[in-house]
Amino acid sequence: MAEPKSIFDWVDEERFASAIAEARADFDAGRTVPHEVVAAWLERMAKGERPPPPFSHTLREKAPKQG
C-alpha cells in the first residue's frame, strides 16, 4: 500500500499562481521595501527591540498609525 501524502505535500496551484501574480503586481507598482531597510529592522529585532515593520513608501497611507 502506498504511503498517504502529507498535507504539506499538497499545493493549491490556483492559490499559488494567484499569490505570485499579486506579488508581481506589487513589485511592478513599486510596493517594495529596500533590502537595507528590512536588514536594519531585523537587526533591531535581534537586539530585542520591537520596532514597527517597515512599509513601502507607496503603502505609507495604509500603514498602521504610529504612537
Backbone as ProteinMPNN parsed JSONL, in Angstrom:
{"seq_chain_A": "MAEPKSIFDWVDEERFASAIAEARADFDAGRTVPHEVVAAWLERMAKGERPPPPFSHTLREKAPKQG", "coords_chain_A": {"N_chain_A": [[0.846, -1.185, 0.0], [0.527, 2.227, -0.786], [2.227, 5.019, 0.675], [0.375, 7.42, 2.494], [-0.07, 10.761, 1.353], [1.37, 13.646, 2.812], [-0.272, 16.496, 4.221], [1.269, 18.647, 3.776], [2.508, 18.186, 1.419], [0.756, 18.799, -0.519], [-0.184, 21.19, -2.882], [-1.929, 24.072, -3.531], [-2.453, 24.901, -6.547], [-3.81, 26.955, -7.946], [-4.147, 28.94, -5.989], [-1.468, 29.422, -5.375], [-0.519, 30.413, -7.852], [-2.066, 32.721, -7.981], [-1.069, 34.158, -5.781], [1.554, 34.609, -6.629], [1.071, 36.203, -8.894], [-0.076, 38.428, -7.647], [2.095, 39.309, -6.097], [3.912, 39.99, -8.123], [2.528, 42.099, -9.313], [2.524, 43.932, -7.199], [5.286, 44.413, -7.038], [5.772, 45.516, -9.597], [4.304, 47.853, -9.317], [5.812, 49.214, -7.573], [5.561, 48.733, -4.894], [7.435, 47.969, -2.708], [9.994, 47.165, -0.28], [13.15, 48.359, 0.43], [16.062, 46.253, 0.616], [18.059, 47.037, 2.458], [16.622, 48.498, 4.342], [14.914, 46.571, 5.439], [16.861, 44.827, 6.464], [18.056, 46.457, 8.444], [15.868, 46.75, 10.146], [15.501, 44.078, 10.962], [17.916, 43.712, 12.329], [17.542, 45.406, 14.523], [15.402, 44.054, 15.706], [16.734, 41.702, 16.426], [18.263, 42.652, 18.487], [16.514, 42.806, 20.508], [14.681, 44.828, 20.439], [11.437, 46.128, 19.534], [10.564, 47.28, 16.949], [8.242, 48.905, 14.675], [7.153, 47.166, 11.725], [8.818, 47.674, 8.567], [7.458, 49.697, 5.928], [6.504, 50.009, 2.531], [7.015, 53.049, 0.776], [4.942, 53.615, -0.917], [2.837, 52.437, 0.259], [2.452, 53.776, 2.554], [0.26, 55.355, 3.335], [-1.551, 53.41, 4.022], [-0.466, 52.214, 6.171], [-0.33, 51.172, 9.632], [-1.11, 53.564, 12.165], [1.451, 55.212, 13.958], [2.392, 55.352, 17.397]], "CA_chain_A": [[0.0, 0.0, 0.0], [1.309, 3.458, -0.896], [2.199, 5.941, 1.815], [-0.506, 8.572, 2.267], [0.658, 12.018, 1.233], [1.228, 14.629, 3.876], [-0.979, 17.701, 3.788], [2.286, 19.612, 3.389], [2.918, 17.863, 0.058], [-0.291, 19.275, -1.415], [-0.057, 22.6, -3.232], [-3.082, 24.632, -4.225], [-1.825, 25.565, -7.695], [-4.516, 28.194, -8.267], [-3.811, 29.918, -4.954], [-0.055, 29.735, -5.561], [-0.417, 31.279, -9.032], [-2.668, 33.997, -7.614], [-0.126, 34.846, -4.896], [2.676, 35.055, -7.461], [0.582, 37.317, -9.71], [-0.23, 39.577, -6.751], [3.448, 39.775, -5.752], [4.475, 40.652, -9.311], [1.828, 43.376, -9.471], [3.065, 44.812, -6.16], [6.638, 44.793, -7.457], [5.66, 46.409, -10.754], [3.743, 49.12, -8.857], [6.763, 49.849, -6.668], [5.22, 48.463, -3.496], [8.521, 47.147, -2.189], [10.801, 47.751, 0.787], [14.544, 48.059, 0.118], [16.751, 45.259, 1.439], [18.771, 47.699, 3.55], [15.632, 48.886, 5.348], [14.496, 45.333, 6.102], [18.01, 44.334, 7.23], [18.178, 47.296, 9.64], [14.744, 46.389, 11.013], [15.807, 42.771, 11.549], [18.993, 43.897, 13.306], [16.918, 45.958, 15.739], [14.639, 42.958, 16.315], [17.703, 40.781, 17.018], [18.761, 43.28, 19.716], [15.437, 42.788, 21.494], [13.734, 45.924, 20.226], [10.217, 45.748, 18.818], [10.161, 48.384, 16.071], [7.19, 48.545, 13.718], [7.72, 46.66, 10.472], [8.951, 48.699, 7.524], [6.438, 49.717, 4.887], [6.837, 50.682, 1.287], [6.511, 54.423, 0.758], [3.684, 53.653, -1.667], [1.782, 51.916, 1.13], [2.516, 54.543, 3.794], [-1.078, 55.801, 3.733], [-2.283, 52.262, 4.543], [0.269, 51.688, 7.325], [-0.929, 51.494, 10.925], [-0.624, 54.808, 12.764], [2.465, 55.008, 14.994], [2.27, 56.152, 18.615]], "C_chain_A": [[0.891, 1.248, 0.0], [1.154, 4.312, 0.359], [1.21, 7.069, 1.525], [0.334, 9.849, 2.2], [0.376, 12.908, 2.437], [0.434, 15.817, 3.337], [0.013, 18.762, 3.333], [2.826, 19.344, 1.991], [1.935, 18.417, -0.971], [-0.113, 20.773, -1.647], [-1.307, 23.012, -3.994], [-2.532, 25.488, -5.364], [-2.49, 26.904, -8.027], [-4.163, 29.29, -7.262], [-2.353, 30.361, -5.084], [0.127, 30.705, -6.726], [-0.983, 32.664, -8.738], [-1.721, 34.814, -6.728], [1.069, 35.385, -5.679], [2.26, 36.257, -8.307], [0.432, 38.582, -8.862], [1.135, 40.163, -6.387], [4.087, 40.508, -6.924], [3.826, 42.017, -9.538], [2.327, 44.383, -8.433], [4.448, 45.315, -6.555], [6.59, 45.804, -8.599], [5.145, 47.793, -10.359], [4.675, 49.839, -7.879], [6.462, 49.64, -5.2], [6.228, 47.468, -2.916], [9.212, 47.892, -1.055], [12.25, 47.379, 0.482], [15.17, 47.08, 1.119], [17.413, 45.899, 2.656], [17.824, 48.078, 4.683], [15.178, 47.659, 6.135], [15.627, 44.795, 6.972], [18.185, 45.136, 8.516], [17.071, 46.971, 10.639], [15.019, 45.057, 11.714], [16.927, 42.862, 12.58], [18.451, 44.463, 14.611], [16.113, 44.887, 16.465], [15.584, 41.995, 17.034], [18.272, 41.33, 18.323], [17.689, 43.34, 20.802], [14.456, 43.928, 21.372], [12.508, 45.39, 19.487], [9.742, 46.91, 17.946], [9.028, 47.948, 15.147], [7.826, 48.052, 12.423], [7.825, 47.777, 9.439], [7.844, 48.565, 6.484], [6.991, 50.406, 3.656], [6.277, 52.097, 1.341], [5.189, 54.521, 0.008], [2.523, 53.119, -0.843], [1.667, 52.72, 2.416], [1.123, 54.974, 4.262], [-1.919, 54.66, 4.304], [-1.635, 51.696, 5.803], [-0.458, 52.038, 8.615], [-0.317, 52.775, 11.483], [0.346, 54.486, 13.897], [2.145, 55.9, 16.191], [0.91, 56.279, 19.056]], "O_chain_A": [[1.893, 1.301, 0.713], [0.107, 4.325, 1.006], [1.209, 7.616, 0.422], [1.329, 9.987, 2.912], [-0.722, 12.907, 2.994], [0.467, 16.105, 2.141], [-0.349, 19.675, 2.59], [3.529, 20.185, 1.43], [2.25, 18.493, -2.158], [0.086, 21.532, -0.698], [-1.69, 22.377, -4.976], [-2.188, 26.653, -5.167], [-1.806, 27.874, -8.353], [-3.911, 30.433, -7.645], [-2.043, 31.541, -4.92], [0.841, 31.7, -6.604], [-0.438, 33.668, -9.196], [-1.59, 36.025, -6.909], [1.538, 36.492, -5.417], [3.013, 37.223, -8.424], [0.773, 39.677, -9.309], [1.304, 41.382, -6.372], [4.735, 41.538, -6.734], [4.502, 42.976, -9.91], [2.531, 45.555, -8.753], [4.745, 46.502, -6.422], [7.282, 46.821, -8.569], [5.501, 48.791, -10.986], [4.369, 50.937, -7.413], [7.051, 50.305, -4.347], [5.918, 46.302, -2.673], [9.035, 49.1, -0.892], [12.552, 46.2, 0.294], [14.844, 47.087, 2.307], [17.334, 45.363, 3.761], [18.189, 47.986, 5.855], [15.072, 47.708, 7.361], [15.386, 44.353, 8.096], [18.436, 44.556, 9.572], [17.315, 46.924, 11.845], [14.795, 44.926, 12.918], [16.893, 42.166, 13.595], [18.862, 44.037, 15.691], [16.136, 44.815, 17.694], [15.273, 41.522, 18.127], [18.717, 40.561, 19.175], [17.93, 43.865, 21.888], [13.488, 43.991, 22.13], [12.556, 44.316, 18.888], [8.662, 47.459, 18.165], [8.871, 46.759, 14.869], [8.923, 48.482, 12.068], [7.022, 48.71, 9.436], [7.362, 47.468, 6.201], [7.85, 51.283, 3.75], [5.195, 52.322, 1.884], [4.396, 55.424, 0.274], [1.361, 53.318, -1.196], [0.863, 52.38, 3.284], [0.843, 54.959, 5.461], [-2.901, 54.913, 5.001], [-2.191, 50.797, 6.435], [-1.125, 53.07, 8.696], [0.871, 53.032, 11.289], [0.09, 53.59, 14.701], [1.695, 57.036, 16.039], [0.647, 56.925, 20.07]]}, "name": "protein", "num_of_chains": 1, "seq": "MAEPKSIFDWVDEERFASAIAEARADFDAGRTVPHEVVAAWLERMAKGERPPPPFSHTLREKAPKQG"}
